[in-house]
Amino acid sequence: MIQIETLMAVAGALLLVSVFANRISVFLGIPGLLIFIGIGMLAGSDGIVRIQFYDARMTNYIGTVALAFILFAGGLDTRWRDVRPVLAGGSLLATLGVVLTALFLFLPAYYVLRLELPVALLLGVIVSSTDAPAVFMIMRTQKAELRDNLRPLLEFESAGNDPMAVLLSLGALAWLQNSDFAAAGLAKMFVLQLVVGFAAGCGLGWLAGVLLKKICICYFGLYTVFGVGFVLLTFGVAQLLGGSGFLAVYVAGIIIGNRPFTYRRNLIRFHDSLAWIAQVGMFLLLGLLVNPRELPSVMPMGLLAAFFLIFFSRPAAVFICLWRSRFGWKEKLFVGWAGLKGAVPIILATYPLMIGFPDSQYLFNLIFFLVIGSVLLQGKTLPWLAARLDLYRK
């Protein structure tokens, strides 16, 4: 069993290396999360350090907590006046858009690529959502500002579409394990997740805003403790009530971030730092979990699946969802290209691993390869595309 001193030293070294390696990503113009995943892979069982890590359940748990803090920080830094105009379009993309993306990837994966039905179905639903950590990381490191509320639209969609992706993934797994599983039950569960998650976020966010404004905690350090405890409480309460904890913490973050209280800006900066720690740690852990020597075997299928996802599934879903919106074809094209995949699909891919589902390791490697391709192609070219389409504010 590994000693705690060794664990602390290795974890600290990996975090510090990731911080300085982020400069490499800026210099090369590639998303930082690729660097973080790469460092994790180098430290993994097939890498230089050869850390033996195969615990999919622990990865799932840590990734869930990290994602909660990332979404809360994103909500804190979101201005309500920017979100309000894109509420309808963002909601459509976060619900119908996820379903359409899953369907438009499942069909070619099953009928064209000839994947087995379980693999094709799970592939479609798991990578159907836009990844919040990836979008936040890329959108918030851009020096220029996008016009027409495109950034709030993408951030709201990516933060709000996780409940649908989680439900589709768990529903698909349940159906594949038991063909008598009722679709009506899944629909009811989805509505409950959205309604309860939104209500919990609004209620607890309002309560926290009142407490922060009315009660002086006196010390800034205790405000940060309050923030951490609030994220954990909000996520846990929403989940226990049958709602989406991810949606709850994001909505609560928006409500708190748009209310005046002592140390507001400092608290936002603290949670921004915490979100960076969560992102770096999560991507390092995901890099540790994958075996690089297994990736070449899925490369041909991964490239084909990525092609259908990036150039067909996501753009088609976006154009359908935003068909009657005020956005022009340039904005729709950009939103379609911004369907970044990141940590969330990889975390969802750990569910089949956790239950020992057939071909789960192949599916995990396929999704991991697809995510890397998405981030490398879409993440690197997103600023270039925005400039070519003249979508930056003058």
C-alpha positions as CSV (number, residue, x, y, z in Angstrom):
1,M,0.0,0.0,0.0
2,I,1.3,3.4,-1.0
3,Q,2.5,5.6,1.9
4,I,0.7,9.0,2.6
5,E,4.0,10.8,2.3
6,T,4.6,9.4,-1.2
7,L,1.1,10.1,-2.2
8,M,1.3,13.8,-1.1
9,A,4.7,14.2,-2.8
10,V,3.5,12.8,-6.1
11,A,0.2,14.7,-6.1
12,G,2.0,17.9,-5.3
13,A,4.6,17.4,-8.0
14,L,1.9,16.6,-10.6
15,L,0.0,19.8,-9.7
16,L,3.1,22.0,-9.8
17,V,4.2,20.5,-13.1
18,S,0.7,21.1,-14.5
19,V,0.8,24.7,-13.5
20,F,4.1,25.4,-15.3
21,A,3.1,23.1,-18.2
22,N,0.1,25.3,-18.8
23,R,2.5,27.9,-20.2
24,I,3.4,25.4,-22.9
25,S,-0.3,25.1,-23.9
26,V,-0.5,28.9,-24.2
27,F,2.7,29.0,-26.3
28,L,1.5,26.2,-28.6
29,G,-2.0,27.5,-28.7
30,I,-3.6,24.2,-27.5
31,P,-6.2,23.8,-24.7
32,G,-4.5,23.3,-21.3
33,L,-6.6,20.3,-20.4
34,L,-4.7,18.3,-23.1
35,I,-1.5,19.1,-21.2
36,F,-3.1,18.0,-17.9
37,I,-4.4,14.7,-19.4
38,G,-1.0,14.2,-21.0
39,I,0.9,14.6,-17.7
40,G,-1.5,12.2,-16.1
41,M,-0.9,9.6,-18.9
42,L,2.9,10.1,-18.5
43,A,2.6,9.4,-14.7
44,G,0.3,6.4,-15.3
45,S,0.9,2.7,-15.6
46,D,2.3,3.0,-19.1
47,G,4.2,6.2,-18.5
48,I,7.4,7.3,-16.9
49,V,6.3,7.3,-13.2
50,R,4.2,4.1,-13.7
51,I,1.5,4.8,-11.1
52,Q,-0.8,1.9,-11.0
53,F,-4.3,3.4,-10.9
54,Y,-7.4,1.5,-12.1
55,D,-10.1,2.6,-9.8
56,A,-13.0,3.8,-12.0
57,R,-15.4,4.2,-9.0
58,M,-13.0,6.6,-7.2
59,T,-12.4,8.5,-10.5
60,N,-16.2,8.8,-10.8
61,Y,-16.6,10.1,-7.3
62,I,-13.7,12.6,-7.5
63,G,-14.8,13.8,-10.9
64,T,-18.4,14.4,-9.7
65,V,-17.2,16.6,-6.7
66,A,-14.7,18.4,-9.0
67,L,-17.4,19.1,-11.6
68,A,-19.7,20.5,-8.9
69,F,-17.1,23.1,-7.8
70,I,-16.3,24.0,-11.4
71,L,-20.0,24.6,-12.2
72,F,-20.5,26.7,-9.1
73,A,-17.5,28.9,-9.9
74,G,-18.9,29.3,-13.5
75,G,-22.2,30.3,-12.1
76,L,-20.6,32.8,-9.7
77,D,-18.9,34.6,-12.5
78,T,-22.0,34.7,-14.8
79,R,-23.9,37.9,-15.1
80,W,-27.7,37.4,-15.1
81,R,-28.2,40.2,-17.7
82,D,-26.1,38.2,-20.1
83,V,-27.9,34.9,-19.5
84,R,-31.4,36.2,-19.7
85,P,-31.4,36.8,-23.5
86,V,-30.1,33.3,-24.2
87,L,-32.2,31.4,-21.7
88,A,-34.6,29.9,-24.2
89,G,-31.9,28.9,-26.7
90,G,-29.6,27.6,-24.0
91,S,-32.4,25.5,-22.5
92,L,-33.2,24.0,-25.9
93,L,-29.6,23.1,-26.5
94,A,-29.2,21.6,-23.0
95,T,-32.2,19.3,-23.5
96,L,-33.4,18.7,-27.0
97,G,-29.9,19.4,-28.4
98,V,-28.4,16.6,-26.2
99,V,-31.0,14.1,-27.4
100,L,-30.5,15.0,-31.1
101,T,-26.7,14.8,-30.8
102,A,-27.0,11.4,-29.2
103,L,-29.4,10.2,-31.9
104,F,-27.4,11.7,-34.8
105,L,-24.2,9.9,-33.5
106,F,-25.9,6.6,-32.7
107,L,-27.4,6.2,-36.2
108,P,-24.1,6.4,-38.1
109,A,-22.2,4.5,-35.4
110,Y,-24.6,1.6,-35.6
111,Y,-25.5,1.6,-39.3
112,V,-22.3,3.0,-40.9
113,L,-19.5,2.1,-38.5
114,R,-21.2,-1.2,-37.7
115,L,-20.6,-1.0,-34.0
116,E,-22.5,-3.4,-31.7
117,L,-25.8,-1.9,-30.6
118,P,-24.8,-1.5,-26.9
119,V,-21.5,0.2,-27.8
120,A,-23.1,2.5,-30.4
121,L,-26.0,3.5,-28.1
122,L,-23.7,4.2,-25.1
123,L,-21.2,6.1,-27.3
124,G,-24.0,8.4,-28.6
125,V,-25.5,9.2,-25.2
126,I,-22.2,9.5,-23.3
127,V,-20.6,12.1,-25.6
128,S,-23.9,13.9,-26.4
129,S,-23.3,16.8,-24.0
130,T,-21.1,19.9,-24.3
131,D,-18.4,19.7,-21.6
132,A,-18.6,22.6,-19.0
133,P,-15.0,22.4,-17.8
134,A,-13.7,22.4,-21.4
135,V,-15.9,25.3,-22.4
136,F,-15.2,27.4,-19.3
137,M,-11.4,26.8,-19.6
138,I,-11.3,27.9,-23.3
139,M,-13.9,30.7,-23.1
140,R,-12.5,32.3,-20.1
141,T,-8.9,32.3,-21.2
142,Q,-9.7,34.2,-24.4
143,K,-8.6,37.9,-24.4
144,A,-11.2,39.0,-26.9
145,E,-14.9,39.0,-26.0
146,L,-17.5,37.2,-28.2
147,R,-20.4,39.3,-29.4
148,D,-24.2,38.5,-29.4
149,N,-24.1,36.8,-26.0
150,L,-22.4,33.7,-27.5
151,R,-20.2,33.1,-24.4
152,P,-23.2,33.1,-22.0
153,L,-25.1,30.8,-24.4
154,L,-22.3,28.2,-24.5
155,E,-21.6,28.4,-20.8
156,F,-25.3,28.1,-19.9
157,E,-25.7,25.2,-22.3
158,S,-22.6,23.3,-21.1
159,A,-23.6,23.8,-17.4
160,G,-27.2,22.8,-17.9
161,N,-26.9,19.8,-20.3
162,D,-25.2,17.4,-17.8
163,P,-28.5,16.2,-16.3
164,M,-29.8,15.1,-19.7
165,A,-26.5,13.4,-20.6
166,V,-26.4,11.6,-17.2
167,L,-30.0,10.5,-17.5
168,L,-29.6,9.3,-21.1
169,S,-26.4,7.4,-20.1
170,L,-28.0,5.7,-17.0
171,G,-31.2,5.1,-18.9
172,A,-29.4,3.4,-21.8
173,L,-27.4,1.3,-19.3
174,A,-30.6,0.3,-17.5
175,W,-32.4,-0.6,-20.8
176,L,-29.4,-2.6,-22.0
177,Q,-29.4,-4.6,-18.8
178,N,-33.2,-4.9,-18.7
179,S,-35.2,-4.6,-21.9
180,D,-38.4,-4.2,-19.9
181,F,-37.1,-0.8,-18.5
182,A,-39.9,1.7,-19.1
183,A,-39.1,4.9,-21.1
184,A,-41.9,6.7,-19.3
185,G,-39.9,6.2,-16.0
186,L,-36.9,7.8,-17.6
187,A,-38.9,10.8,-18.9
188,K,-40.4,11.3,-15.4
189,M,-36.9,11.1,-13.8
190,F,-35.6,13.7,-16.3
191,V,-38.4,16.2,-15.5
192,L,-37.8,15.6,-11.8
193,Q,-34.1,16.2,-12.2
194,L,-34.6,19.5,-13.9
195,V,-37.4,20.8,-11.8
196,V,-36.0,19.8,-8.4
197,G,-32.4,20.8,-9.4
198,F,-33.5,24.2,-10.6
199,A,-35.8,24.7,-7.5
200,A,-33.1,23.6,-5.1
201,G,-30.5,25.9,-6.7
202,C,-32.9,28.8,-6.6
203,G,-34.0,28.2,-3.0
204,L,-30.6,27.5,-1.5
205,G,-29.0,30.2,-3.6
206,W,-31.5,32.8,-2.4
207,L,-31.0,31.7,1.2
208,A,-27.3,31.9,0.9
209,G,-27.5,35.3,-0.6
210,V,-29.7,36.6,2.2
211,L,-27.3,35.1,4.8
212,L,-24.2,36.5,3.2
213,K,-25.8,40.0,3.1
214,K,-27.5,40.1,6.5
215,I,-24.9,38.2,8.6
216,C,-21.3,39.5,9.0
217,I,-19.0,36.5,9.3
218,C,-16.1,38.9,10.0
219,Y,-13.2,36.9,8.6
220,F,-12.7,36.3,4.9
221,G,-11.3,32.8,5.6
222,L,-14.7,31.8,7.0
223,Y,-16.5,33.1,3.8
224,T,-14.4,30.5,1.8
225,V,-15.4,27.8,4.3
226,F,-19.0,28.9,3.8
227,G,-18.6,28.7,0.0
228,V,-17.2,25.2,0.1
229,G,-19.8,23.9,2.5
230,F,-22.6,25.5,0.5
231,V,-21.5,23.7,-2.7
232,L,-21.4,20.3,-1.0
233,L,-24.7,21.0,0.7
234,T,-26.5,22.2,-2.4
235,F,-25.3,19.3,-4.5
236,G,-26.1,16.7,-1.9
237,V,-29.6,18.1,-1.1
238,A,-30.6,18.3,-4.8
239,Q,-29.4,14.8,-5.4
240,L,-31.2,13.4,-2.3
241,L,-34.4,15.0,-3.4
242,G,-34.1,13.4,-6.9
243,G,-32.9,16.5,-8.7
244,S,-29.7,17.4,-10.6
245,G,-27.0,18.5,-8.2
246,F,-25.0,19.9,-11.2
247,L,-27.8,22.1,-12.3
248,A,-28.5,23.2,-8.6
249,V,-25.0,24.4,-7.9
250,Y,-24.8,26.3,-11.2
251,V,-28.1,28.1,-10.7
252,A,-27.2,28.8,-7.0
253,G,-23.9,30.2,-8.2
254,I,-25.6,32.6,-10.6
255,I,-28.0,33.8,-7.9
256,I,-25.2,34.3,-5.3
257,G,-22.8,35.9,-7.8
258,N,-25.4,38.5,-8.8
259,R,-26.2,39.7,-5.2
260,P,-24.1,42.2,-3.3
261,F,-22.4,41.1,-0.1
262,T,-19.1,41.5,1.8
263,Y,-16.0,40.0,0.1
264,R,-18.1,39.1,-3.0
265,R,-15.2,39.6,-5.5
266,N,-12.7,37.8,-3.2
267,L,-15.1,34.9,-2.9
268,I,-15.5,34.7,-6.6
269,R,-11.7,34.7,-7.0
270,F,-11.3,32.0,-4.4
271,H,-13.8,29.7,-6.2
272,D,-12.1,30.4,-9.5
273,S,-8.9,29.2,-8.0
274,L,-10.7,26.2,-6.5
275,A,-12.2,25.4,-9.9
276,W,-8.7,25.4,-11.5
277,I,-7.5,23.0,-8.8
278,A,-10.6,20.8,-9.5
279,Q,-10.0,20.9,-13.3
280,V,-6.3,20.1,-13.1
281,G,-6.8,17.3,-10.6
282,M,-9.7,15.8,-12.5
283,F,-7.9,15.8,-15.8
284,L,-4.7,14.4,-14.2
285,L,-6.8,11.6,-12.7
286,L,-8.5,10.8,-16.0
287,G,-5.0,10.6,-17.6
288,L,-3.9,8.2,-14.9
289,L,-6.9,5.9,-15.5
290,V,-6.3,5.4,-19.3
291,N,-3.7,3.0,-20.7
292,P,-2.0,4.7,-23.7
293,R,-1.0,1.4,-25.2
294,E,-4.6,0.5,-25.7
295,L,-5.5,3.7,-27.7
296,P,-3.9,2.8,-31.1
297,S,-6.4,-0.1,-31.4
298,V,-9.4,2.3,-31.2
299,M,-7.8,5.0,-33.4
300,P,-9.5,4.2,-36.7
301,M,-12.9,3.9,-35.2
302,G,-12.3,6.9,-32.9
303,L,-11.4,9.1,-35.9
304,L,-14.5,8.0,-37.8
305,A,-16.8,8.6,-34.7
306,A,-15.2,12.0,-34.1
307,F,-15.8,12.9,-37.8
308,F,-19.5,12.1,-37.5
309,L,-19.8,13.9,-34.1
310,I,-18.0,17.1,-35.0
311,F,-19.1,17.6,-38.6
312,F,-22.6,16.1,-38.5
313,S,-24.2,15.3,-35.2
314,R,-23.5,18.4,-33.2
315,P,-24.0,21.0,-36.0
316,A,-27.3,19.3,-37.1
317,A,-28.6,19.4,-33.5
318,V,-27.6,23.1,-33.1
319,F,-29.2,24.2,-36.3
320,I,-32.4,22.4,-35.4
321,C,-32.6,23.8,-31.9
322,L,-31.7,27.4,-32.9
323,W,-33.7,27.3,-36.1
324,R,-36.2,30.0,-35.0
325,S,-33.7,32.0,-32.9
326,R,-32.3,35.4,-33.6
327,F,-28.9,34.0,-34.3
328,G,-27.6,34.0,-37.9
329,W,-25.8,31.2,-39.7
330,K,-22.4,32.4,-38.5
331,E,-23.4,32.2,-34.9
332,K,-25.1,28.8,-35.3
333,L,-22.0,27.5,-37.1
334,F,-19.8,28.7,-34.3
335,V,-22.0,27.2,-31.6
336,G,-22.1,23.9,-33.5
337,W,-18.3,23.9,-33.6
338,A,-18.1,24.7,-29.9
339,G,-19.6,21.4,-28.8
340,L,-16.4,20.6,-26.9
341,K,-16.0,17.2,-25.2
342,G,-13.9,16.9,-22.1
343,A,-14.0,15.4,-18.6
344,V,-17.8,14.7,-18.4
345,P,-17.9,12.1,-21.1
346,I,-14.9,10.3,-19.6
347,I,-16.5,10.4,-16.2
348,L,-19.8,9.0,-17.7
349,A,-17.8,6.3,-19.4
350,T,-16.7,5.1,-15.9
351,Y,-20.3,3.9,-15.2
352,P,-20.1,0.9,-17.6
353,L,-16.6,0.2,-16.1
354,M,-18.0,0.3,-12.5
355,I,-20.7,-2.3,-13.3
356,G,-18.5,-4.5,-15.4
357,F,-20.5,-4.0,-18.6
358,P,-19.4,-6.0,-21.7
359,D,-16.9,-4.1,-23.9
360,S,-16.8,-1.3,-21.3
361,Q,-13.0,-0.9,-21.5
362,Y,-13.2,-0.7,-25.3
363,L,-15.9,1.9,-25.0
364,F,-13.9,3.9,-22.4
365,N,-10.9,4.0,-24.7
366,L,-13.0,4.9,-27.7
367,I,-14.6,7.8,-25.8
368,F,-11.2,8.9,-24.4
369,F,-9.8,9.0,-27.9
370,L,-12.8,10.9,-29.2
371,V,-12.5,13.5,-26.4
372,I,-8.8,14.1,-27.2
373,G,-9.7,14.6,-30.8
374,S,-12.5,17.0,-30.0
375,V,-10.4,19.1,-27.7
376,L,-7.4,19.1,-30.0
377,L,-9.4,20.0,-33.2
378,Q,-12.3,22.1,-31.9
379,G,-10.5,23.7,-28.9
380,K,-7.5,24.8,-30.9
381,T,-9.5,26.2,-33.9
382,L,-12.3,27.8,-31.9
383,P,-10.6,31.2,-31.5
384,W,-9.6,31.1,-35.2
385,L,-13.1,30.3,-36.3
386,A,-14.6,33.2,-34.2
387,A,-12.1,35.6,-35.9
388,R,-12.9,34.2,-39.4
389,L,-16.7,34.6,-38.8
390,D,-16.1,38.1,-37.3
391,L,-17.8,37.2,-34.0
392,Y,-15.5,39.2,-31.7
393,R,-16.5,42.5,-30.3
394,K,-14.8,45.4,-31.9
